[in-house]
Amino acid sequence: MKQEPGHEPMALMSLASQSMGGSFVGMGPNLALKDFGQGFLKDINDALGELQSRGIQHVASLPELVLVGDQSSGKSSLMSGIAGLSLPRSSGTCTRCPIHIRISRADEWSCRVFLNLEYGFKLPDHAITEQDVTATNPFPPWVKLDPSRTRRHEFKTVRDRFDSEEIETVLRCAQVAILNPSTPYQAFIPKPRGGEGPDSQQLTQHELISRKEEASEAQFSPNTVALEIKGPDLADLNFYDLPGVFNTARRTEDAYLERVVQNLTKLYIKREKAIILWAVPMNLDTENSLALRLIRESRAEHRCVGVITKADLLPRDDQATERWLGILKGRGHRIGLGYFITSRQGQDLEEQTKREEAFFNRTAEGHWPDVFDRYQERCGIEKLKAFLSLKLGEEFSKVLPEVKRKVLERLNFIAEQLQLYPGPPANPDLEIYKALTMFSSLLKKRVIDQEFMSTWDTACSARFTRAILELKPKYNVRLFAKSSAASAPVLIDLDTPTREGSPTPTPSGRKRAAPAETPSRRQRIKAEDAEGRSYPSTPTNMRTTMTPTKGRPSKTLMEIRRMIQRNAIPGQPGLVSSNVYEPLFTEAAKAWKGPLQTFLNQTFNFLSKEIQEILDSTFAALKNRAIYKLSTEHMQAFVEMHKKELQAQLALIHELEGTRLFTRNDDALHRYKAEELRTLTRHRNHYRIAAHKGDEPASSLPKIEELSEEELAQETAKMEKDLRQMGPEPFQQELDVAAYTRGYYVLAAHRFTDIVCMHAMSGLFPRVASVIETYLQDKLGLTGNRTTPEMLDQLMEEEGRIGQIRRDLCAEKETLDGAMAIIVNLENRDKTPSQAESNVTIPNDLTSGRAAGSPSGTVYGDA
């Protein structure tokens, strides 16, 4: 066949011997791939394929071939020719998910099929529409998985390259498995024909696959079916075949798939190291190519190879011929790596290859104009494969140092991160028993330590005692006087002085003039007091708040009188029934429930804090392990158990105190009663004297203990003088009852708080110290002969987010360690030239840095 000058076939050695501007750069600045020959080229492409299959693209970009095209552009035939495999070409098979094909030489032929799962299936609760396809969600209903959660399942291996039926079945089933993620992939692995098992089982699987294929969960998937094809006389290639892009879906409800498939295509096109194979049929106008539009939008023309398919369907008119010649000469649709032309006719690979060669040599029927002869070196699938194999090897050898550097950087980063999430210790049983022993020893010592007791006493015990004493019953001893104001009687706090201990002045700031003292007036005041009439209150500035009664009303002397009268025993005048004292006290004792619960909560919060601090310090090296979480949970249960026990004990004590009055400590009771009677009488006299003189009384008096001896003596003398003019106290009996109740309250409050605090200090804390030594060991199952290696392994498991982080880091480290081993193995290979292996012919225009269909220049060549 006639060859134009300068376009004779040349060997691989000649191709690689060109200058740096048009040669394939090897491992170093002075080494080209021709120095290594076909053997090393195979190693390079094998290493590239292994790195791609390991999924290190998140660390470093790798050169790869990506086959794109519109639907019905001849991609299936092209892919079969490149792969050297009779791949399915009917019913849309192998067009609904990416196909990753890795081809390499080997003595025996085999085809291993894998499922690479990098996306999870997450179906929304509504029908998917175009609005669901967004920049952050490009492939609904699929979502990207974390690299550590991706999976690679080996599906099946085919060993007979001529059994096209088995190959098609395996690939079809692999795709159905990809599109139906809810069903375990093993259900779709085809059973051997004529193998074990009844025919009914094979029929059932066939029905399952057919049903799942017709009504699959997903129409398309970004997950990948991977093929590893090995055999003699195969090119060393790695490439992805993507579903054909389209503008209009067959069904209206599938309109969103138009954008999904386009997004998938753009994702692969935009990979910076990807070499794009654009399939475009010769019987259609390139202006209508959606795939070319996506390539241009991604600005990837400079790394694009145009593969013109269906050359046998070239229209028989001069206009079509001239249009394609213009493209090949770089006058339109210019791309960086030029064009190749193919014609794949026939049913199997052998027939397609023979008919393609005969077609371009014009030894068979067909329309192939002579004007295309100058591009003969770019016609045929074998020329394309040779070019792609070398181009991949060239690009990979260029980026290999960068890939190695990035993998090492990532491995160093992972090593640093793993230091933050240490693995299990060398002797886990020793670490566990060491932590448990230290914990029980420190806690036992801590809860009976003097410092611990003192801190607890200040934070809990003393506050509890004060709170109970502050609930002592308050009584209104105020004498009512007439006034123009109308409101409830003022409640006087006998225990809280006014600011600076001075009486509160009257609203007017002056003393009200006293009316003339007459016997009738004195009798009227006494009568009104005795009958308990309701008189108007004093002005609001005299009112005080009786904290901490929190709304619990104080009783007046008149109310006490009524209680005495209701419980009086006929014929025993002057005696006060015990039925008067008990209600007054028990009503006050009911209010202890709140402070008691607060004390209980504060005590156990204090104890829990101490326990957690000791647990954190002794289990510091095991915080990422299950034993720390379990120990924390067990100690929380431990605290809760003791809290319930103590709560029940204290509730009983509270109940006993509120049931009735009881004491054998007569001296203390009489002393407390005398103190309270003195206080009540002093305040009572203060109001009686003010009322007698017609003065506005102060809202409160300074406490006795705040007065000096001289001040107290003066106050007493003055009161005695005034009282001698007023006659006896009409409410003396009621004051005695109030004083007894308050005195008994003080005695009972001290007794109650002592017993409650003693239950904590002398009961709870020593009990914790006595049982803590073996508590955790028992709960963790580490006592006696119950301990097993399996139990220790469970206790040392990493828990929660931290454990998952470590597992993710370890999984990535394993992947990158394998990648680094591949790179180092490639670097250590003998670099002795093996030019004798160079026996593949390739296009001459490539050797001079020129490509058909590229403009002039270092990248583009003038054809």
C-alpha positions in Angstrom: 0.0 0.0 0.0 1.3 3.5 -0.9 2.9 5.5 1.9 3.5 9.2 1.8 7.1 10.3 2.4 7.8 10.8 6.1 5.0 8.6 7.3 6.6 5.1 7.1 6.0 2.6 10.0 8.6 2.9 12.7 9.5 0.8 15.8 8.9 1.7 19.4 12.6 2.4 19.7 12.4 5.2 17.1 9.3 6.7 18.8 11.1 7.0 22.1 14.4 8.3 20.7 13.0 11.8 19.9 13.8 15.0 21.7 12.3 16.0 25.0 9.8 18.1 23.1 8.2 15.1 21.5 9.6 12.1 23.3 8.3 10.1 26.3 10.2 11.1 29.4 11.3 8.2 31.5 12.2 7.8 35.2 15.0 10.5 35.2 15.9 13.5 33.2 18.2 11.5 30.9 16.3 8.3 30.6 13.5 7.7 28.1 11.2 4.7 27.9 13.1 3.4 24.9 16.0 2.7 27.3 13.8 0.1 29.1 11.9 -1.6 26.3 8.6 -3.4 26.3 9.4 -5.2 29.5 9.7 -2.1 31.6 6.8 -0.5 29.8 4.7 -3.4 31.0 6.0 -2.9 34.6 5.1 0.8 34.5 1.6 0.2 33.3 1.1 -2.7 35.7 2.3 -0.5 38.6 -0.1 2.2 37.4 -3.0 -0.2 37.3 -2.3 -1.5 40.7 -2.1 2.0 42.2 -5.3 2.9 40.5 -7.0 -0.2 41.9 -5.8 0.6 45.4 -7.6 3.9 45.3 -4.9 6.5 46.1 -6.4 9.2 43.9 -7.3 11.1 47.1 -3.6 11.5 47.8 -2.1 11.8 44.3 -3.5 12.1 40.8 -2.6 9.3 38.5 -2.6 9.1 34.7 -5.6 7.3 33.3 -7.5 6.8 30.1 -11.2 7.9 30.1 -13.4 6.8 27.2 -16.3 9.1 26.7 -18.9 9.6 24.0 -22.5 10.1 23.2 -24.9 7.2 23.1 -24.5 5.1 20.0 -21.1 6.5 19.3 -19.5 3.1 18.9 -17.9 3.1 22.4 -18.8 -0.5 23.1 -17.0 -1.8 20.0 -14.1 0.5 20.7 -13.8 -0.7 24.3 -13.9 -4.3 23.2 -11.1 -3.7 20.7 -8.9 -1.9 23.2 -9.5 -4.5 25.9 -9.0 -7.4 23.5 -12.2 -8.9 24.8 -15.6 -9.7 23.4 -17.6 -7.4 25.7 -21.4 -7.3 25.7 -22.9 -5.0 23.0 -26.6 -5.5 23.4 -29.5 -4.3 25.5 -27.5 -1.4 26.9 -25.3 -3.7 29.0 -22.2 -2.1 30.4 -23.5 1.4 29.9 -25.1 2.1 33.3 -22.0 2.4 35.4 -18.3 3.1 34.7 -16.2 0.1 33.6 -12.5 0.2 34.7 -10.4 -2.1 32.5 -6.8 -2.9 33.2 -4.9 -4.8 30.5 -1.5 -6.4 30.9 0.6 -9.2 29.4 0.8 -12.6 31.0 1.5 -16.2 29.9 -2.1 -17.3 30.5 -5.3 -15.5 29.7 -7.7 -14.5 32.5 -10.3 -11.9 33.2 -11.0 -11.1 36.9 -14.1 -9.0 37.7 -14.4 -6.8 40.7 -16.9 -4.4 42.2 -15.4 -1.1 43.4 -17.9 0.5 45.8 -17.0 4.1 46.5 -20.6 5.4 46.8 -23.4 4.5 49.2 -27.1 4.2 48.1 -29.3 6.7 50.0 -32.8 6.8 48.5 -34.8 10.0 49.4 -38.3 9.9 50.6 -39.6 11.3 47.4 -39.2 10.8 43.7 -35.9 12.1 42.4 -36.2 15.1 40.1 -33.7 17.4 38.4 -33.8 19.7 41.4 -32.2 16.9 43.5 -29.1 17.0 41.2 -26.8 19.7 42.7 -23.2 20.5 42.9 -23.0 18.8 46.3 -25.2 15.9 45.3 -24.3 15.2 41.7 -25.4 11.5 41.5 -28.6 11.0 43.5 -29.4 8.7 45.1 -25.7 7.9 45.5 -23.5 9.7 48.1 -19.7 9.6 48.3 -18.2 7.4 51.0 -15.2 8.2 53.1 -12.1 6.5 51.6 -11.8 4.2 54.6 -15.3 2.9 54.0 -14.9 2.0 50.3 -15.0 -1.6 49.4 -13.6 -3.8 46.6 -15.3 -7.2 46.2 -13.9 -9.8 43.9 -16.9 -11.0 41.8 -15.7 -13.8 39.5 -12.9 -14.9 37.2 -13.3 -16.0 33.6 -10.4 -18.1 32.1 -11.7 -18.9 28.6 -11.2 -15.8 26.4 -13.3 -17.4 23.7 -16.4 -18.0 25.8 -18.1 -14.7 25.0 -21.3 -15.9 26.5 -19.8 -16.4 29.9 -18.0 -13.1 29.8 -21.1 -11.3 28.8 -23.1 -13.0 31.6 -20.5 -12.2 34.3 -20.3 -8.5 33.3 -24.1 -8.3 33.0 -24.5 -9.8 36.5 -21.8 -7.5 38.0 -23.6 -4.5 36.7 -26.9 -5.7 38.1 -25.2 -6.2 41.4 -23.9 -2.6 41.3 -27.4 -1.2 40.5 -29.1 -3.2 43.3 -27.1 -2.4 46.5 -29.7 -3.6 48.9 -29.2 -7.2 47.8 -25.9 -8.9 48.7 -23.6 -9.0 45.7 -23.0 -12.7 46.1 -26.6 -13.4 45.0 -25.7 -12.2 41.5 -22.5 -14.2 41.0 -23.4 -16.6 38.2 -23.2 -20.3 39.0 -21.0 -22.4 36.8 -22.8 -24.0 33.9 -23.1 -27.7 34.4 -21.7 -27.4 37.9 -23.2 -28.7 41.1 -26.7 -27.9 42.1 -30.0 -28.7 40.5 -31.2 -26.8 37.4 -34.0 -25.2 39.5 -31.4 -23.3 41.5 -29.8 -21.9 38.3 -33.3 -21.0 37.0 -34.1 -19.2 40.3 -30.9 -17.1 40.1 -31.6 -16.3 36.4 -35.1 -15.1 37.4 -33.7 -13.0 40.2 -31.1 -11.4 37.9 -33.7 -10.7 35.1 -36.1 -9.2 37.6 -33.5 -7.0 39.2 -32.2 -5.9 35.8 -35.6 -4.9 34.6 -36.6 -3.1 37.8 -33.2 -2.2 39.4 -33.0 0.0 42.5 -30.9 2.6 40.6 -30.9 3.4 36.9 -27.2 4.4 36.9 -24.4 4.2 39.4 -21.1 5.9 39.9 -19.7 2.7 41.4 -17.4 0.8 39.1 -17.2 -2.7 37.6 -13.4 -3.4 37.3 -11.9 -5.9 34.9 -8.3 -7.1 35.2 -7.5 -8.8 31.9 -4.2 -10.6 31.4 -2.9 -12.6 28.5 -0.2 -13.0 25.8 0.1 -10.3 23.2 -2.0 -7.7 25.1 -1.2 -4.0 25.3 -0.5 -2.6 28.7 -3.4 -0.2 29.3 -5.7 1.1 32.0 -8.9 3.0 31.0 -12.4 3.8 32.1 -15.4 3.4 29.9 -18.2 5.7 30.9 -21.9 5.5 30.1 -22.8 7.4 27.0 -24.1 10.9 27.6 -27.5 11.9 26.2 -29.7 15.0 26.0 -33.1 13.4 26.4 -34.1 10.5 28.7 -36.5 7.9 27.4 -39.0 8.5 30.2 -40.1 11.9 31.6 -39.5 10.7 35.2 -35.9 9.9 34.4 -35.1 13.4 33.1 -32.7 13.9 36.1 -30.5 11.1 34.7 -29.4 13.4 31.9 -27.6 15.6 34.4 -26.4 12.6 36.5 -24.6 11.0 33.5 -23.2 14.3 32.4 -21.9 15.0 35.9 -20.3 11.5 36.0 -18.6 12.2 32.6 -17.4 15.6 33.8 -16.0 14.2 37.0 -13.7 11.9 35.1 -12.9 14.5 32.4 -11.8 17.0 35.0 -9.2 14.7 36.5 -6.0 16.6 35.8 -4.0 13.5 34.8 -6.7 11.9 32.7 -6.2 11.3 28.9 -9.6 11.6 27.3 -10.6 9.3 24.5 -13.5 11.0 22.7 -15.5 8.5 20.6 -17.2 10.2 17.7 -18.9 8.3 14.8 -18.0 9.1 11.2 -21.6 9.0 10.1 -22.7 11.9 12.4 -21.9 15.5 12.5 -19.4 16.4 15.3 -21.2 19.6 15.9 -23.9 17.7 17.7 -21.5 15.9 20.1 -22.5 16.4 23.7 -19.4 14.7 24.9 -17.2 17.2 23.0 -19.2 20.0 24.6 -18.4 18.6 28.1 -14.7 18.3 27.2 -14.6 21.9 26.1 -16.4 23.1 29.2 -13.8 21.3 31.3 -11.0 22.8 29.2 -9.5 19.4 28.6 -9.0 19.5 24.8 -5.2 19.6 25.2 -5.2 16.1 26.7 -7.9 14.6 24.4 -7.5 11.9 21.8 -10.3 11.8 19.2 -11.3 8.3 18.1 -13.3 8.4 15.0 -15.5 5.3 14.9 -17.7 3.6 12.3 -15.4 4.7 9.4 -17.3 2.2 7.3 -20.4 4.3 7.6 -18.8 7.5 6.2 -21.5 9.1 4.0 -20.8 8.8 0.3 -20.6 12.5 -0.5 -17.7 14.9 -0.9 -19.1 17.3 1.7 -18.7 14.7 4.5 -15.3 13.7 3.3 -14.1 17.3 3.2 -15.5 17.9 6.6 -13.5 15.0 8.2 -10.4 15.9 6.3 -10.6 19.4 7.7 -10.9 18.0 11.2 -7.8 15.7 10.6 -5.9 18.7 9.3 -6.7 20.8 12.4 -9.1 23.2 10.8 -11.9 22.4 13.2 -12.5 20.7 16.5 -8.8 20.8 17.3 -7.6 18.6 20.2 -4.2 18.2 21.7 -3.4 14.5 20.9 -5.0 14.3 17.4 -7.3 11.7 16.0 -7.3 7.9 15.3 -9.8 6.2 13.0 -11.4 2.8 13.6 -13.9 0.5 11.8 -15.2 -2.4 14.0 -17.4 -4.6 12.0 -18.3 -8.2 12.8 -19.4 -10.2 15.8 -16.1 -11.2 17.5 -12.7 -9.7 18.0 -10.9 -11.8 15.4 -13.5 -11.0 12.8 -13.5 -7.3 13.7 -9.7 -7.0 13.5 -9.6 -8.8 10.1 -12.4 -6.7 8.6 -10.9 -3.5 9.9 -7.5 -4.2 8.4 -9.1 -5.2 5.1 -11.3 -2.1 5.1 -8.4 0.3 5.5 -6.3 -1.6 3.0 -9.3 -1.6 0.6 -9.1 -5.4 0.2 -12.7 -5.7 1.3 -15.9 -4.0 0.2 -16.5 -0.6 1.7 -16.3 3.1 1.1 -12.9 4.5 2.1 -11.7 7.4 -0.1 -8.0 7.6 -1.1 -7.6 11.0 0.4 -7.4 9.4 3.8 -4.3 7.4 2.9 -1.9 9.9 4.4 -3.5 9.1 7.8 -2.9 5.3 7.4 -0.6 5.3 10.4 -3.6 6.4 12.6 -6.0 3.9 11.2 -6.9 0.8 13.2 -7.3 -0.3 16.8 -3.8 -1.7 17.1 -2.2 1.7 16.3 -4.4 3.3 18.9 -3.5 0.8 21.5 0.2 1.2 21.0 -0.1 4.9 21.2 -2.2 4.8 24.4 0.2 2.3 26.1 3.2 4.5 25.5 1.3 7.7 26.4 0.2 6.3 29.7 3.7 5.0 30.5 5.1 8.4 29.6 2.7 10.4 31.8 3.1 8.0 34.7 6.9 8.1 34.6 6.7 11.9 34.7 4.5 12.1 37.8 6.0 9.1 39.6 8.4 11.2 41.8 5.5 13.5 42.7 3.2 10.5 43.5 5.9 9.0 45.7 6.5 12.3 47.5 2.7 12.7 48.2 2.3 9.2 49.3 5.2 9.6 51.8 3.8 12.8 53.1 0.5 11.2 53.7 2.1 8.2 55.4 4.0 10.6 57.7 0.8 12.5 58.5 -1.0 9.2 59.3 1.9 8.2 61.5 1.6 11.4 63.5 -2.2 11.0 63.8 -1.8 7.4 65.0 0.4 8.8 67.9 -2.7 10.6 69.1 -4.8 7.4 68.9 -2.4 4.7 70.2 -3.1 1.1 69.5 -3.5 -1.6 72.2 -0.6 -2.0 74.6 1.8 -5.0 74.3 0.4 -6.6 77.5 -3.3 -5.5 77.7 -4.0 -7.7 80.7 -1.2 -6.1 82.6 -2.4 -2.6 81.7 -5.9 -3.4 82.7 -5.0 -4.8 86.1 -2.6 -2.0 86.7 -5.2 0.6 86.1 -7.9 -1.1 88.2 -5.5 -1.6 91.1 -4.4 2.0 91.1 -8.0 3.2 90.8 -9.3 1.3 93.7 -6.3 2.1 95.9 -6.4 5.9 95.2 -10.2 6.1 95.7 -10.2 4.0 98.9 -7.5 6.4 100.3 -9.3 9.5 99.0 -12.8 9.0 100.5 -11.4 8.6 104.1 -8.8 11.4 103.7 -9.1 14.3 106.1 -8.8 16.9 103.3 -11.7 15.1 101.4 -13.8 15.2 104.6 -13.1 18.9 105.3 -13.9 19.9 101.7 -17.1 18.0 101.8 -18.1 19.4 105.2 -17.7 23.0 103.9 -19.4 22.4 100.5 -22.2 20.1 101.7 -22.6 19.6 105.4 -22.3 23.1 106.7 -24.6 24.5 104.0 -27.2 21.8 104.8 -27.2 22.7 108.6 -27.6 26.4 107.8 -30.5 25.7 105.4 -32.4 23.7 108.0 -31.9 26.2 110.8 -33.0 29.0 108.6 -36.4 27.2 108.3 -37.1 27.8 112.0 -40.8 28.8 112.4 -41.5 32.5 112.3 -44.3 34.1 114.4 -46.0 37.4 114.0 -46.0 39.1 117.4 -47.0 42.5 116.1 -49.6 44.4 117.9 -52.3 45.8 115.5 -53.1 49.5 115.5 -55.7 51.4 113.6 -54.5 53.1 110.4 -56.0 54.4 107.2 -54.1 51.8 105.1 -55.9 48.5 104.3 -53.8 45.4 103.7 -52.8 42.2 105.4 -50.8 42.3 108.6 -47.0 42.7 108.3 -44.9 39.6 109.0 -42.0 40.4 111.2 -38.7 38.5 110.8 -37.4 38.2 114.3 -33.9 37.1 113.2 -32.9 39.7 110.6 -32.0 43.2 111.7 -32.5 46.3 109.6 -29.6 47.9 107.9 -26.9 48.9 110.3 -29.2 47.6 113.1 -31.3 50.8 113.2 -35.1 50.9 113.3 -36.9 51.8 110.2 -38.2 55.4 110.3 -41.8 56.2 109.8 -42.9 57.4 106.4 -43.1 61.0 107.6 -39.8 60.9 109.4 -41.5 62.1 112.6 -43.2 60.5 115.6 -46.9 60.4 115.7 -48.4 62.3 118.7 -49.7 60.0 121.3 -53.3 60.4 122.5 -54.1 61.0 126.1 -53.8 57.9 128.1 -57.1 56.9 129.7 -58.3 53.7 131.3 -60.9 53.3 128.6 -58.3 53.5 125.8 -56.1 50.9 127.5 -59.1 48.6 127.9 -60.1 49.1 124.2 -56.6 48.1 123.0 -56.6 45.0 125.2 -60.0 44.0 124.2 -59.3 44.4 120.5 -56.1 42.3 120.9 -57.9 39.6 122.8 -60.7 39.3 120.3 -58.2 39.1 117.4 -59.9 41.7 115.3 -58.4 42.4 111.9 -56.9 45.9 111.9 -55.4 47.7 108.9 -51.7 47.3 108.3 -48.9 49.6 108.7 -47.4 51.3 105.6 -45.6 49.2 103.0 -42.2 50.5 103.9 -42.5 48.5 107.1 -42.9 45.1 105.5 -40.1 42.6 105.5 -39.4 39.3 103.7 -39.1 36.2 105.9 -36.6 34.2 103.9 -36.1 31.4 103.7 -39.7 30.5 104.4 -40.4 30.7 100.7 -44.1 31.4 101.0 -44.7 29.3 104.2 -47.0 31.6 106.2 -46.1 32.7 109.8 -48.7 32.3 112.5 -49.9 35.1 114.6 -50.4 35.0 118.3 -54.1 35.0 117.8 -53.9 31.9 115.6 -51.9 30.2 118.3 -54.6 31.2 120.8 -57.3 29.7 118.7 -55.3 26.4 118.5 -55.0 26.4 122.3 -58.7 27.0 122.7 -59.6 24.2 120.2 -57.4 21.7 122.0 -58.2 22.7 125.6 -59.3 20.0 128.0 -62.4 21.1 129.9 -61.9 21.7 133.6 -58.1 22.2 133.2 -57.7 25.9 132.7 -54.2 27.2 132.0 -52.9 23.9 130.5 -51.8 23.7 126.9 -52.3 20.4 125.2 -49.5 18.6 123.3 -51.7 18.7 120.3 -50.9 22.3 120.0 -47.1 21.9 120.0 -46.8 19.0 117.5 -48.6 20.5 114.5 -46.6 23.7 114.9 -43.3 21.7 114.7 -44.3 19.0 112.2 -45.5 21.7 109.8 -42.1 23.3 110.0 -40.3 19.9 109.7 -42.0 19.1 106.4 -39.9 21.8 104.8 -36.8 19.8 105.5 -37.4 17.6 102.4 -36.1 20.2 100.0 -32.7 20.9 101.8 -32.3 17.2 102.4 -32.6 16.4 98.7 -30.2 19.2 97.9 -27.7 17.8 100.4 -28.0 14.4 99.0 -27.5 15.6 95.4 -24.5 17.8 96.4 -22.9 15.0 98.4 -23.1 12.5 95.5 -22.1 15.1 92.9 -19.0 15.7 95.1 -18.3 12.0 95.3 -18.9 11.4 91.6 -16.5 14.2 90.7 -13.8 12.7 92.9 -14.4 9.2 91.4 -14.2 10.5 87.8 -11.0 12.5 88.4 -9.3 9.4 89.8 -10.7 7.2 87.0 -9.4 9.7 84.4 -6.0 9.7 85.8 -5.6 6.0 86.4 -7.1 5.1 83.0 -5.4 7.8 81.0 -3.7 5.3 78.7 -7.0 3.4 78.2 -9.4 6.2 77.5 -9.8 5.1 73.9 -10.7 1.6 75.0 -14.0 0.0 75.8 -12.8 -0.7 79.4 -12.8 3.1 80.2 -16.3 3.6 79.0 -17.5 0.4 80.8 -15.7 1.4 84.0 -17.3 4.9 83.9 -20.7 3.4 83.4 -20.2 0.9 86.3 -19.0 3.6 88.6 -22.0 5.8 87.7 -24.2 2.8 88.6 -22.2 2.4 91.8 -22.8 6.0 92.9 -26.5 5.7 92.0 -26.9 2.5 94.0 -25.4 4.1 97.1 -27.4 7.2 96.6 -30.6 5.3 96.6 -29.6 3.4 99.8 -28.7 6.6 101.6 -31.8 8.4 100.4 -34.0 5.6 101.9 -32.1 5.9 105.2 -32.4 9.6 105.4 -36.1 9.6 104.3 -36.8 7.3 107.3 -35.0 9.7 109.7 -36.9 12.6 108.3 -40.2 10.7 108.8 -39.3 9.9 112.4 -38.5 13.5 113.2 -41.8 14.7 111.8 -44.0 12.1 113.5 -44.0 13.5 117.0 -42.0 15.5 119.5 -39.4 13.6 121.4 -36.3 14.4 123.3 -34.5 13.4 126.5 -32.2 16.3 126.4 -34.2 18.5 128.8 -31.4 20.9 129.5 -30.9 21.7 125.9 -34.6 22.1 125.3 -35.0 24.5 128.3 -32.0 26.5 127.2 -33.2 26.8 123.6 -36.7 27.7 124.8 -35.4 30.4 127.1 -33.4 31.9 124.3 -36.4 31.9 121.9 -38.8 33.3 124.6 -36.3 36.1 125.3 -36.2 37.0 121.6 -40.0 36.7 121.1 -40.7 38.8 124.2 -38.2 41.5 123.3 -39.9 41.9 119.8 -43.4 41.7 121.3 -42.5 44.4 123.9 -41.1 46.6 121.1 -44.5 46.7 119.4 -46.6 47.0 122.6 -44.6 50.0 123.7 -44.9 51.7 120.3 -48.6 51.1 120.2 -49.0 52.3 123.7 -47.2 55.6 122.9 -48.8 56.0 119.5 -45.5 55.6 117.6 -44.8 53.9 114.3 -42.7 50.9 115.4 -39.6 49.9 113.6 -39.9 46.9 111.3 -37.2 45.0 113.2 -34.7 45.2 115.9 -31.0 44.5 116.0 -30.1 41.0 117.2 -29.2 40.7 120.9 -25.8 39.3 120.1 -25.1 42.4 118.1 -25.6 44.7 121.1 -22.9 45.6 123.6 -23.6 44.9 127.2 -24.2 48.6 127.9 -26.6 48.9 124.9 -28.5 45.8 126.0 -28.7 47.1 129.6 -30.0 50.4 128.4 -32.6 48.8 126.1 -33.8 46.5 128.9 -34.1 49.2 131.5 -36.0 51.4 129.1 -38.5 48.6 128.2 -39.0 47.6 131.8 -39.9 51.3 132.6 -42.4 51.5 129.7 -43.9 48.1 130.5 -44.7 49.0 134.1 -47.1 51.6 132.7 -48.9 49.0 130.5 -49.9 46.1 132.7 -49.4 42.4 132.1 -48.8 40.7 128.7 -52.2 39.4 127.4 -50.6 36.8 125.1 -48.0 35.4 127.5 -49.3 31.8 127.1 -49.2 32.1 123.3 -45.6 33.5 123.5 -44.6 30.5 125.7 -46.0 28.1 123.0 -44.2 29.8 120.3 -40.9 29.8 122.3 -41.3 26.1 123.1 -41.9 25.3 119.4 -38.9 27.3 118.2 -36.7 25.9 121.0 -37.7 22.3 120.2 -37.1 23.1 116.4 -33.5 24.2 117.1 -32.9 21.1 119.2 -34.5 18.7 116.6 -32.7 20.5 113.7 -29.3 20.1 115.2 -30.1 16.4 116.0 -31.4 15.8 112.4 -28.5 17.5 110.6 -26.0 15.7 112.9 -27.5 12.3 112.1 -27.8 13.0 108.4 -24.3 14.2 108.1 -23.0 11.3 110.2 -24.7 8.8 107.8 -22.6 10.3 105.0 -19.3 10.8 106.8 -19.4 7.7 109.0 -21.5 5.5 106.8 -21.3 6.3 103.1 -17.7 7.1 102.7 -16.3 4.3 104.7 -18.7 1.9 103.0 -17.4 3.1 99.6 -13.8 2.5 100.8 -14.6 -1.0 101.9 -16.3 -2.3 98.7 -14.4 -0.4 96.0 -11.4 -2.6 96.0 -13.0 -5.4 94.0 -16.1 -3.7 92.7 -14.9 -2.9 89.2 -13.1 -6.2 88.8 -16.4 -8.0 89.6 -18.4 -5.9 87.3 -15.9 -6.3 84.4 -15.8 -10.1 85.0 -12.1 -10.1 85.9 -12.2 -12.0 89.1 -11.7 -15.7 89.8 -11.4 -17.9 86.7 -13.9 -16.0 84.6 -11.2 -14.0 82.7 -10.6 -15.1 79.2 -8.5 -13.7 76.3 -11.7 -12.9 74.5 -12.9 -10.8 77.4 -9.6 -8.9 77.5 -9.9 -8.3 73.7 -13.4 -6.9 74.2 -12.3 -4.6 77.0 -9.4 -3.3 74.8 -11.6 -2.6 71.8 -11.5 1.0 70.6 -14.8 2.7 71.2 -16.9 5.3 69.3 -15.5 8.0 67.1 -11.9 7.6 68.3 -11.9 3.9 67.5 -13.3 4.6 64.1 -10.7 7.3 63.4 -7.9 4.9 64.3 -9.4 2.1 62.1 -9.8 4.5 59.2 -6.2 5.7 59.6 -4.9 2.1 59.8 -6.9 1.1 56.7 -5.5 4.0 54.7 -2.0 3.3 55.9 -2.3 -0.3 54.7 -3.4 1.0 51.3 -0.6 3.5 51.0 2.0 1.0 52.3 1.0 -1.2 49.5 1.2 1.7 47.1 4.7 2.6 48.3 5.8 -1.0 47.9 4.7 -1.0 44.3 6.6 2.3 43.6 9.8 1.1 45.3 9.6 -2.2 43.5 9.3 -0.3 40.2 12.3 1.9 41.1 14.5 -1.0 42.1 13.9 -2.8 38.8 16.9 -3.4 36.6 17.2 -0.4 34.3 19.2 -2.2 31.7 17.9 -1.4 28.2 15.9 -4.2 26.5 15.5 -2.9 23.0 15.3 -6.3 21.5 11.7 -6.4 22.8 10.7 -3.3 20.7 8.6 -4.8 18.0 5.4 -2.8 17.8 4.9 -0.4 14.9 3.3 3.0 15.6 2.5 6.1 13.5 5.4 8.1 12.2 3.7 11.4 12.9 3.8 10.7 16.6 7.6 10.3 16.6 8.1 13.8 15.3 5.8 15.3 17.9 3.0 15.8 15.3 -0.5 14.5 15.6 -3.2 14.3 13.0 -5.9 16.8 13.6 -3.6 19.1 15.7 -2.5 22.6 14.8 1.2 23.4 14.2 3.4 23.9 17.3 5.0 21.7 20.0 1.6 20.2 20.9 -0.3 20.4 17.7 1.2 19.3 14.3 0.2 20.3 10.8 -1.0 17.2 9.0 
